[in-house]
Amino acid sequence: MPEPPRHNLPAEPNRFVGRERDLDELRGLFRETRVVTLCGVGGIGKTRLALRVAAGLVAAYPDGVWLVELARLRHPELVDQEIGRVLGVREEAGRPVFGTVLDRLRDLHCLLLLDNCEHLIDRCAEVAAALIAACPRLSVLATSREPLRIAGELIWRVPPLDLPDEGTPGEGGPEAESVQLFLDRATAAGTRLGPGSLPDVVRLCRALDGLPLALELAAARTSLLSPGQIADRIDDRFSLLTTGGRTAPVRQRTLLAAVEWSYDLLSAKEQVLLRRLSVFAGDFDLDLAERVCAERPISEAEIVDLLGGLVDKSLVLCDESRRRYWLLETIKRYAVECLHRAGEREVLRERHLHVVCELQERHFTTEMVEPGVPWARRLEALTMSKSLVDDQRMALDWSVESGNVPLGLRLCAASSGLLPLCGNLTEIVTWIERLLSLDLTEVPTEQIAQARGYLAYGLEARDELSRSLALAEESLAGLTADNTFARCVIHSLILVVLLRMGRPEEAVHHAEAGLALALRSGDAWNQAAGLAGLSAVALTRGRLREAQRHGEEALARAREHGHRWIMARTATQLGAVAEFRGDLVTAKAHYEMVVPWLRELGSDLDLSRALARVGRVTAMLHEFAAAREWLAASLALGRETGQRHGVALCLVGLSVLAEREGDLEGAVLAAGAAVRLRESIGQQSPTLRIEELLARARTKLGDGRTTSLWSRGRAMSPDDAARHVLEGERVAQKAPVAAKPVRHSLLTAREQEVAGLLTRGLSNRAIAAELVISPATVARHIANIMEKLGYTSRAQIAVWAAEQPTVAR
């Protein structure tokens, strides 16, 4: 199999010119320091230089070189999420994404390139400092207009390109970096400059101070103007600009002159389009440009030619197919100011909000609601919706700033990209809470009810079950009878929450009600969801035939709809039914069916869990080599995405594998680690399976050894517990020794009793009930034990107590 990519660096759009000494020096610096910041004015080439440096360091970092582009972000809190997205880390319920990012990077030898930090400088500095402190093998390369100003940072000022020597325009001129860049870009623009042009090129390069962006903008104009004409015009403009902004650095004034001059050379309609294009969050396509920017004085039919002209003049960049367009950040910032000066900012932001909302609603309808749509079209709609997420965030920002709550709430409900369906656990919650905190007097009651339902959906994914249930019930009460899709979704949500809370008798009503609505409206998605819910309820009651029948009907409806996510959900439910009745071959077939669907969706979170289920059942079928491969893949994906739920599910599978291979000790260790990990995220473990495993272990290994293994497993890291099984390690029989040389006689009799009960995983309240004392007293005893033994956790006490033959358990 080909090795996975070790970087996400983009291919260079054109030839890299000059800076060879800079490249060598910068790469050498990473042998001496771990944080290098490239500083300089906009347009001096920080990003291009950083990308070139990073590309040359790929071989030096076994765990990869990863580019994090920050220019399109507008809020400091999105820095953490963007780093997580680049690393493939998904946000966990109840845990800041930065904690998951730290865990992902802690032991990796890699380089992180943080590009365009200046507008988020405080958060970037905090993130970089924390990463460097916690991840000893990580290096950071940053680009910014100002330093991060953190400990250990080496600030490298990016110089202009080399200029020709003064007074020698014909000698040494062609070898100067600035001249080479200008000639190269002029050739790319279709202009062949002869030797006679060299003196003017040299004069122009000097006038532009060797700034790469200014040189590229000038070279783009050589199809219309000679180098001499360009140099003459730039010189005139520089003279005018020196009368204002005297405190700005000379090169910054020079860059402004180059950009402003290039803007002034555009036609009036090109100027209008360029400044309007600044409203987009990042890259965009022609359709979006036409919808947002076509307003007097330019028509929709003119956009394509005007946009092509801006590309030719290097003011707008595009990919090879000319499907995606974007503005350089320096150009974009200038265009934003032009938009503001033209008095168009509010109008364009509002138009952008309306257009993005209309597009996302159209994509959502195609992806989810419209019947009879082929999967290829649904997938295309999902892909298009995801491509608009950055613009959706910008549009939502404007809806909050302008107080347009109705449209903001519509937009929140119109994209699966912000929902837990795509692995995003918190963003939809944040946006809806911000919007619902504003003035709602002009918002229809129906829309508020639907927003509360989507808020409940996000809260369920974050394990805030009680609040989710309350909001979902409020939403259901406020939705009108004709809003069938939303009502079906809320019924399914309430069912899931009630099942998780152990209330199946209440859940069945919502499965039946949602299914009845979906049947009347012909909604295949919600028919599948309702039938899957009925199957889950039947399974909790032990009604296997009923669970099987509903599960088969659910998968049939899901196939009729065609969306791979609902197909995966229903097939997984059928696999659970088959596993419950002991038909492992069928269970494995259903679980394996899910894998390619989730891979097509790019849903790594769900895929990690699916791989774990396949691995667990494969182990139960005694196909040990295959089970090890499935579970290893699940563990790797769980680590990459940072989702502890998936890792816990994998540990359960590894426990099954270990026991089937005859390693009962490893099975207990892996199960203990899985239970502890689930507890840390508020997930309840199936007690019957654990109790049966521990009963078998006590019969074979004895009470003391089993208790010791269980306590050690709960104290182990998930990686260590997994290694015992995946690498075939066995747990050596150890003499009972404490982690530190202490005598149990240091503890009072009551403290020894408390320590012994901790080996059983009891809570303070449970220990208090057994010893007939208060939970507060138990807490004091535990604090005293920690102080006497020098420990910092209950798990350490439990391991110590399990290995003391005289401590009662």
Summary of the structure (lengths in Angstrom):
residues: 809
radius of gyration: 31.3
end to end distance: 51.4
largest distance: 99.9
contacts: 2785
relative contact order: 0.04
helix: 66%
strand: 4%
